[in-house]
Amino acid sequence: MARLVMKFGGTSVADLERIRNVAARVAQAVAAGDEVAVVVSAMAGATNQLVGWCQELSPLYDAREYDTVVATGEQVTAGLLAIALQTIGVDARSWVGWQIPIATDGQHGKARIDHIEGAELIRRMQAGQVPIVAGFQGVGPDRRITTLGRGGSDTSAVALAAALQADRCDIYTDVDGVYTTDPRIVAKARKLSHITYEEMLELASVGAKVLQTRSVELAMKERVRVQVLSSFSDAPGTLVVDEDEIMEQEMVAGIAYSRDEAKLTVRRVPDRPGVAAAVFFPLAEAGINVDMIVQNVSEDGTTDMTFTLNKTELPRARAVLESLHDSIGYAELAADSNVAKISVVGVGMRSHAGVAGTMFKALAGRGINIQVISTSEIKVSVLIAAEYTELAVRALHTAYGLDVA
């Protein structure tokens, strides 16, 4: 007998027929003798509609009321799934965030979980009841409803698994596991049976959309074993686990890409102490996250600073730096949103030399120019022209021997 948290995303509960399918899966786990808690997302499209209503009424909406509105999507799903389970003879009850409670900080729209009181849910599970928990939400210090940000139901599930001391957190989605790259681009991509927390975190942060980044961070911190699998098939999924659970590490676990990048270059900045802080500190104060950075110093005493950021933040970043033109003293700003970031990820890089060289050689062989490079202990990322994205992913997948035989 195991204690499981089963999480179902929006596509898994998109309509009543799919909710019945989820109920059948939960009932199967209960029949096998497992103690089960379920976390649900809103039905596909529901959250977008709720957000749209808030924005239509007021672009400058009260974030506290926004949370009250958008949290209802998960509440509807939780109630419907409880009804579906009761209909087939499974004792189930729905729970919303404040009832458990899932205590968060007061940052409405992007709250972080402080703690979860799991004792009552554990008691109910031991008595044979299935708690159906509305994901994505909690309650703040002022007793107002809070939400965790888009994709927050994954975080809810992992946090609940930690609080309930669950043996595993199963995240059901519309894909049947974690692949070496996007199968829509590379037909020979293969599904991984296991992947480390670190690899999954890096892949999620650089474009892979299987799991939400915060949920992986929390799973790694709390050592929650996570399994990614499909709601629509019985195929085995991918386990996200500690590095010690994997016998032999591949050099590269996967290739990720992101088309959400933009590049901004601050040209001919006076090369003096403090100039980098003068450029990047105001961006940080404006809440703009900067990723890859490269600096080229010229002999004339100036430097070019190039960095990447999310494409949606480009107008705000330009506005911030334009307001600082006179104090920084740069010559011009040059922006390019027609770029993509390609990343190679694998904990095996720690013990294998030549990973970056293989990447550069493979891209050069396809005539792909590298604009920016950044590295970490288990990742190498490059920025290239967006039109070469798919070619680059295919070339690298082959170069690292990841193609299915």
Protein Blocks (a to p, Z undefined) as FASTA:
>chain_A
ZZddddddfklmmpmklmmmmmmmmmmmmmnopacdddddddehklmmmmmmmmmmomkb
cfklmmmmmmmmmmmmmmmmmmmmmmnopacddddfklmpccddfbehiaccfbdcfklm
mmmmmnopacdddehiacdfkopacdebehklmmmmmmmmmmnopabdcdddfbebdcfb
dfklmmmbccdfbdcfklmmmmmmnopakbcfklmmmmmmnopacddddfkbcbdcdddd
dfklpmbacfblbdcddfkbccdddehiacdehklmmmmmmmmmnopacfbdcddddfko
pacddddddfklmmmmmmmmmmmmmmnopabdcddfbbcddddddfklmmpghklmmmmm
mmmmnopacfbdcddfkbccddddfklmmmmmmmmmmmnopacZZ
